[in-house]
Amino acid sequence: MKKKRIVLPTDFSKNSWNAIVYALKTFKGVPCDFFLLNSYQVGASGLSTKMAGANDTRLYNLMKEQSERELNQELKKIQEIDTDPEHRFILRSVAGTLVNAVGKTVYKEEIDYVVMGTKGSSGLKEVFMGSNTYKVIKDIDFCPIIAVPDDYRPDGKMDAILLATGYEHLFENYELKPVLSLAEHFNAKLWIAHVGRMDNLTPEQKASKLALEKRLTNVEYEFFEIEKEDSVNRTIQKVVDMDRALDMVVMINQDHTFFERLTREPVIKKVTFNTTVPFLVIHLFE
């Protein structure tokens, strides 16, 4: 696998630490530049006085110092468990929202993946990192994002990857690269799932499926259909629960996907908050 540039957002919680550990194990032996990123915000004061401005400046400096101090502490923790000579770490402390901080870093540094923690099936509350992960998925539409459940324990292997698709798009090589790169590196089998019956595919969907097949020359793969439960999200989770060998779920995110047109269900959002395995979201470049 070629050198990767990966953003690791952190709020110094167990949740984000678990995502960091996942990234270190997944990309073990792979040349990587990891950008350890923390964002901080100073609340806007309702007082337009010089005193309020001075207080905000003081608070800003204190928050910046704390962010940088905690990033250095996080780096020390990483260095205790990761001695991979192929891994390099860059610390980034950025004022502003997490979405803006991630977006700026992705744009400036030509990032390959963002790896973030999200609450797993054991906790569906939209806690800080969990809700921010979905905001990043929704707003940063120019970089693949891996959402890692807080109760997922990686072993550094990847045997099988589930790509859920409605065959609504003629995939380009660069759009499939984020998942094919992982599948090739781990020699993982790619399971391509369609929710619904294959014999009900439109001519456009059949053309998409055929085009996709032509692009899968370097990986083992298999197409299959799954019967829809009461929601696409529950259907996907059922497949994951039934096959414990699945190590990742992948979906292509675009406005009004086949799944969302079919069900009016915010599938990406629901899978983000309910997935029990890492969830790779690849955005459609239009």
C-alpha positions as CSV (number, residue, x, y, z in Angstrom):
1,M,0.0,0.0,0.0
2,K,1.3,3.5,-0.9
3,K,2.0,6.1,1.7
4,K,-1.2,7.3,3.3
5,R,-2.1,10.6,4.9
6,I,-4.7,10.2,7.6
7,V,-6.5,12.6,9.9
8,L,-7.2,11.4,13.5
9,P,-9.6,13.9,15.2
10,T,-9.5,13.7,18.9
11,D,-11.4,15.2,21.9
12,F,-9.2,13.1,24.2
13,S,-12.0,10.8,25.0
14,K,-12.0,7.0,25.2
15,N,-14.1,7.0,22.1
16,S,-11.6,8.9,20.0
17,W,-8.7,7.0,21.5
18,N,-10.3,3.7,20.3
19,A,-10.4,5.2,16.8
20,I,-6.7,6.1,17.0
21,V,-5.8,2.6,18.1
22,Y,-7.9,1.2,15.2
23,A,-6.0,3.4,12.7
24,L,-2.6,2.4,14.1
25,K,-3.4,-1.3,13.9
26,T,-5.2,-1.2,10.5
27,F,-2.3,0.7,8.9
28,K,0.5,-1.2,10.7
29,G,3.5,-1.5,8.4
30,V,2.0,1.0,6.0
31,P,3.9,4.3,5.5
32,C,1.6,6.9,7.1
33,D,1.5,10.5,8.0
34,F,-1.0,10.8,10.9
35,F,-2.4,14.2,11.6
36,L,-3.5,14.2,15.2
37,L,-6.1,17.0,15.3
38,N,-7.9,18.8,18.1
39,S,-10.2,21.7,17.6
40,Y,-11.3,24.3,20.2
41,Q,-13.7,27.1,20.3
42,V,-14.0,30.3,22.3
43,G,-17.7,31.1,23.0
44,A,-18.8,34.5,21.6
45,S,-19.3,37.1,24.3
46,G,-22.5,39.1,24.3
47,L,-20.6,42.2,25.5
48,S,-18.9,44.3,22.9
49,T,-16.5,45.9,25.4
50,K,-12.7,46.0,25.3
51,M,-12.8,44.1,28.6
52,A,-14.8,41.3,27.0
53,G,-12.4,41.2,24.1
54,A,-9.4,41.0,26.4
55,N,-11.1,38.2,28.3
56,D,-11.8,36.3,25.1
57,T,-8.2,36.7,24.0
58,R,-7.0,35.3,27.4
59,L,-9.5,32.5,27.2
60,Y,-8.4,31.7,23.6
61,N,-4.8,31.5,24.6
62,L,-5.6,29.3,27.6
63,M,-7.6,26.9,25.4
64,K,-4.9,26.9,22.7
65,E,-2.3,26.0,25.3
66,Q,-4.5,23.3,26.8
67,S,-5.2,21.8,23.4
68,E,-1.5,21.7,22.5
69,R,-0.6,20.2,25.9
70,E,-3.2,17.5,25.7
71,L,-2.1,16.7,22.1
72,N,1.4,16.2,23.3
73,Q,0.1,13.9,26.1
74,E,-1.9,12.0,23.5
75,L,1.2,11.6,21.3
76,K,3.1,10.1,24.3
77,K,0.4,7.6,24.7
78,I,0.6,6.7,21.1
79,Q,4.3,6.3,21.2
80,E,4.0,3.9,24.1
81,I,2.0,1.4,21.9
82,D,3.1,2.3,18.4
83,T,6.8,1.8,17.5
84,D,6.2,1.4,13.8
85,P,9.0,3.2,11.9
86,E,6.7,3.8,9.0
87,H,4.4,6.0,11.1
88,R,5.0,9.7,11.4
89,F,2.8,12.0,13.6
90,I,2.0,15.6,13.1
91,L,0.1,17.5,15.8
92,R,-2.6,20.1,14.8
93,S,-4.4,22.3,17.3
94,V,-7.0,24.4,15.3
95,A,-9.4,27.1,16.5
96,G,-12.9,26.7,15.3
97,T,-15.5,23.9,14.8
98,L,-14.3,20.3,14.3
99,V,-15.9,20.2,10.8
100,N,-13.9,23.3,9.7
101,A,-10.7,22.0,11.3
102,V,-11.0,18.7,9.5
103,G,-12.0,20.3,6.3
104,K,-9.0,22.7,6.3
105,T,-6.6,19.9,7.1
106,V,-8.1,17.5,4.4
107,Y,-7.9,20.3,1.8
108,K,-4.4,21.5,2.6
109,E,-2.7,18.2,3.3
110,E,-4.3,16.0,0.5
111,I,-5.6,13.5,3.1
112,D,-6.6,9.9,2.1
113,Y,-8.8,9.0,5.1
114,V,-10.3,10.6,8.2
115,V,-10.7,8.0,11.0
116,M,-13.1,9.0,13.8
117,G,-14.8,7.4,16.7
118,T,-18.6,7.1,16.9
119,K,-20.9,5.6,19.5
120,G,-21.6,2.0,18.7
121,S,-24.8,0.0,19.1
122,S,-24.4,0.0,22.9
123,G,-25.0,3.8,23.1
124,L,-27.2,5.5,20.6
125,K,-27.1,9.0,22.1
126,E,-25.6,11.6,19.9
127,V,-22.7,12.3,22.2
128,F,-20.0,14.9,21.2
129,M,-17.7,12.8,19.0
130,G,-20.6,10.7,17.7
131,S,-22.7,13.6,16.4
132,N,-19.6,15.4,15.1
133,T,-18.6,12.3,13.2
134,Y,-21.9,12.5,11.3
135,K,-21.4,16.2,10.7
136,V,-18.0,15.5,9.2
137,I,-19.5,12.8,7.0
138,K,-22.2,15.1,5.9
139,D,-20.1,18.2,5.3
140,I,-16.7,17.0,4.3
141,D,-17.7,15.5,1.0
142,F,-14.2,15.4,-0.6
143,C,-12.5,12.7,1.6
144,P,-13.3,9.1,2.7
145,I,-14.2,8.8,6.3
146,I,-14.0,5.8,8.6
147,A,-16.4,5.8,11.6
148,V,-15.2,3.4,14.3
149,P,-17.7,2.2,17.0
150,D,-16.4,2.8,20.5
151,D,-16.9,-0.8,21.5
152,Y,-15.1,-2.2,18.4
153,R,-11.7,-3.9,19.2
154,P,-9.5,-4.2,16.1
155,D,-7.1,-7.1,15.6
156,G,-5.2,-5.6,12.7
157,K,-6.8,-7.9,10.2
158,M,-9.5,-7.5,7.6
159,D,-11.0,-10.6,6.1
160,A,-14.2,-9.4,4.5
161,I,-15.7,-6.0,3.6
162,L,-19.4,-5.4,2.8
163,L,-20.2,-2.8,0.1
164,A,-23.9,-1.9,0.2
165,T,-25.0,-0.4,-3.0
166,G,-28.1,0.3,-5.1
167,Y,-26.2,0.2,-8.3
168,E,-27.3,3.8,-8.9
169,H,-24.0,5.1,-10.3
170,L,-21.3,4.1,-12.8
171,F,-18.4,4.0,-10.4
172,E,-15.1,5.5,-11.4
173,N,-11.8,4.0,-10.4
174,Y,-10.9,6.9,-8.1
175,E,-14.2,6.6,-6.2
176,L,-13.6,2.9,-5.5
177,K,-9.9,3.3,-4.6
178,P,-10.4,3.9,-0.9
179,V,-12.2,0.5,-0.4
180,L,-10.2,-1.4,-3.1
181,S,-6.9,-0.2,-1.5
182,L,-7.9,-1.8,1.8
183,A,-9.3,-5.0,0.2
184,E,-6.0,-5.5,-1.8
185,H,-3.8,-4.7,1.2
186,F,-5.5,-7.2,3.5
187,N,-6.4,-9.7,0.7
188,A,-10.0,-9.2,2.0
189,K,-13.1,-10.5,0.1
190,L,-15.5,-7.8,-1.0
191,W,-19.1,-8.7,-0.6
192,I,-21.3,-6.5,-2.7
193,A,-24.8,-6.4,-1.3
194,H,-28.0,-5.1,-3.0
195,V,-31.0,-4.6,-0.8
196,G,-33.8,-6.1,-2.9
197,R,-34.1,-8.5,-5.8
198,M,-31.5,-8.6,-8.6
199,D,-34.2,-9.5,-11.1
200,N,-35.9,-6.1,-10.4
201,L,-32.9,-4.1,-11.4
202,T,-33.5,-1.4,-14.0
203,P,-31.3,-1.4,-17.2
204,E,-29.3,1.5,-15.7
205,Q,-28.7,-0.5,-12.5
206,K,-27.7,-3.6,-14.5
207,A,-25.2,-1.4,-16.4
208,S,-23.8,-0.1,-13.2
209,K,-23.4,-3.6,-11.7
210,L,-21.6,-4.7,-14.9
211,A,-19.3,-1.7,-14.9
212,L,-18.5,-2.3,-11.2
213,E,-17.6,-5.9,-11.9
214,K,-15.1,-4.9,-14.6
215,R,-13.3,-2.7,-12.0
216,L,-12.8,-5.5,-9.5
217,T,-10.0,-7.3,-11.2
218,N,-7.5,-7.4,-8.3
219,V,-9.8,-8.5,-5.4
220,E,-11.9,-11.5,-4.6
221,Y,-15.6,-10.5,-4.6
222,E,-19.1,-11.8,-4.7
223,F,-22.5,-10.2,-5.5
224,F,-25.5,-11.1,-3.4
225,E,-29.0,-9.8,-2.7
226,I,-30.5,-9.3,0.8
227,E,-34.2,-9.0,1.6
228,K,-35.1,-5.7,3.2
229,E,-36.2,-5.7,6.8
230,D,-38.3,-2.7,8.0
231,S,-35.3,-0.4,7.3
232,V,-32.2,-0.5,5.2
233,N,-30.1,0.2,8.3
234,R,-31.5,-2.8,10.2
235,T,-31.0,-4.9,7.1
236,I,-27.4,-4.0,6.9
237,Q,-26.9,-4.5,10.7
238,K,-28.6,-7.9,10.4
239,V,-26.1,-9.0,7.7
240,V,-23.2,-7.9,9.9
241,D,-24.5,-9.7,12.9
242,M,-25.1,-12.9,11.0
243,D,-21.6,-12.9,9.5
244,R,-19.0,-12.2,12.2
245,A,-16.2,-12.3,9.6
246,L,-17.3,-8.9,8.2
247,D,-14.8,-6.3,9.3
248,M,-16.1,-3.2,7.6
249,V,-19.3,-1.8,6.0
250,V,-18.8,0.6,3.0
251,M,-21.4,2.9,1.4
252,I,-21.2,5.5,-1.3
253,N,-22.7,8.8,-0.1
254,Q,-24.5,11.0,-2.5
255,D,-27.6,13.3,-2.4
256,H,-30.7,11.2,-2.6
257,T,-29.1,7.7,-2.9
258,F,-31.1,4.8,-4.2
259,F,-31.7,3.7,-0.6
260,E,-33.0,7.0,0.5
261,R,-35.2,7.5,-2.6
262,L,-36.6,4.0,-1.9
263,T,-37.2,4.3,1.8
264,R,-37.0,8.1,2.7
265,E,-34.6,6.8,5.4
266,P,-31.4,8.7,6.3
267,V,-29.4,5.5,5.8
268,I,-25.9,7.0,6.2
269,K,-26.8,8.8,9.4
270,K,-28.5,5.7,10.9
271,V,-25.7,3.4,10.0
272,T,-23.2,5.9,11.4
273,F,-24.9,5.7,14.8
274,N,-25.7,2.0,14.8
275,T,-22.9,0.2,13.2
276,T,-21.1,-2.5,15.1
277,V,-18.1,-2.6,12.8
278,P,-16.1,0.3,11.2
279,F,-18.1,2.2,8.6
280,L,-16.3,3.6,5.5
281,V,-18.2,6.4,3.8
282,I,-17.0,7.3,0.3
283,H,-18.4,10.4,-1.3
284,L,-19.6,10.6,-4.8
285,F,-17.5,13.1,-6.8
286,E,-19.9,14.9,-9.1
